[in-house]
Amino acid sequence: MGVFVFLPLVLPLTALPIARLAERHLHPRRAARLLAAVAVILASCSTLCLGLLVVVGTAQLPGNPLPDGWSDPEVREAVPHDQFFGKAAIIALLVVATACACVVARQHRFHALAHRTLDSDPDRSEVAVLRDASPYAYALPGAPGRIVVSTGMLACLDPAEREALLAHERAHLAGRHHRLLLAVRLAGCANPLLRPLMSAVTYGTERWADEEAARVTGDRRTAARAVGKAALVSRRASAPPLPAFAAGPVPRRVAALLGPVPPDRRWPPALTPTGVAAYVAAAGTALSALSALNAAIALFLVLEAATPL
């Protein structure tokens, strides 16, 4: 395996430039999907290589259930400094698994609580209005998905702004933004270097929904005003682990809505900083996948040779 097993652990650094540039120079729909795909691939490769290191580290522990041949010097030589990295990888993988489990559990608990609350309401319409003075609004996925909004939030918006709010939350449901957000949160747990992509995708999904709200209402200023008002009144409200109306960097969202509609390009022009960053991220992602595949095949062949028939 050599150094190839370590490359996917650090190659997420190649995605950091595009994480900062995509949200400013790409259409938010394109940016959110691109960054989520890059995050998932890089996190998968990183976790795979961490697992390969765990195999080598676990084979060194006394009393492990692995074949005795897997602890032979020939296997340990496949990993530089196997004594340190093999055992450190065990701790790292346990931390990753615990963090991912916590993210999934928190989202599951919130889903279950929200659905239990709505099940007690005889009204099964798309929009569930909860009598609550605390201002909040979010898209709750399900079959079918529903929009949850409090009376406190509705009270601070005029009719046109309420229309923008509902269009925003419908865009979250139609785009399945909760899946994108969960994927990048898990990717950030798998590799801390991917955490900047979490905030970038969160911003991208909110901007995506903002643009849909502006398109549906036909008035970008109304959508911007609704976002700004909602943010002002919900500053102290706890944010759910789902797409919410007042999430993300609100001043930037409002400024973007007050500007022109962003160009909807499939890929940024090559001779621009965003284009260069996109190609660097694509190259880093491809190299990460190839390195992980090479390390997996190499370790498989070494372990197969070390396993007695």
Secondary structure, DSSP 8 states (H G I E B T S, - for coil): -GGGGTHHHHGGGGGHHHHHHHHHHS-HHHHHHHHHHHHHHHHHHHHHHHHHHHHHHHHTSTT-SS-GGGGSHHHHTTSTTHHHHHHHHHHHHHHHHHHHHHHHHHHHHHHHHHHHHHHT-S--SSEEEE--SS--EEEE-SSS-EEEEEHHHHHTS-HHHHHHHHHHHHHHHHTTHHHHHHHHHHHHHH-GGGHHHHHHHHHHHHHHHHHHHHHHHT-HHHHHHHHHHHHHHTTTS---SS-BTT-S-HHHHHHHHHS------SS--TTSHHHHHHHHHHHHHHHHHHHHHHHHHHHHHHHHHHS--
